[in-house]
Amino acid sequence: MRSYVTEFVGTFFLVFTIGLAPAEPVGALAIGAVLTAMVYMGGPISGAHYNPAVSLAMLLRGKLAVRDLIPYWISQLGAAIAAAAVVRVVADRTFGPMPGPGVGALSAILVEILFTFALVLVILNVATSRAAAGNSYFGVAIGLTVAGAALVGGKISGGAFNPAVGIGPNLLANQLGSMWIYVIGPAVGAIAATVVYKVQHAGEA
């Protein structure tokens, strides 16, 4: 249960920060900073996924039990919905990632795939590899990856890189047309990153 609670708390503050973040580039830095702190908070407890695509990758990596996958997803999605609801109360507005003006679905989903791939590959390497065991930089590496991805990819795809971010806020905003991009894109990116990680670390059990 403590892992599920931790996933809820970390995902809540990630999505809450996204909902209140100012325009770029400050917004991306704020999101990256809060995610860094939440990763250090929850890493020793739940693994600090805060992202259904990361949980999928951890399952494929062998670092998450099959029985925990659905409860992790429920915690993450529930937290995203709750955070979006609180943003509506606090800021009197809804939000949710959407492709930029004039951006086609192919461009948006490619950005979601590629930056989720980068994020998940970083996470797998800094947080699960034998070579990086016990390091103290894992949170910074993860936070900086998200900040950089949001800075350059946000204006194209909406910058979710996370199905919870793509689904929860858009449900409350009734922006349903593009939600599939934020499910399929991160899932494909996470699976591809896991394959590459296993090639990189072929000697690990």
Summary of the structure (lengths in Angstrom):
residues: 205
radius of gyration: 15.7
end to end distance: 28.2
largest distance: 52.4
contacts: 758
relative contact order: 0.18
helix: 73%
strand: 0%
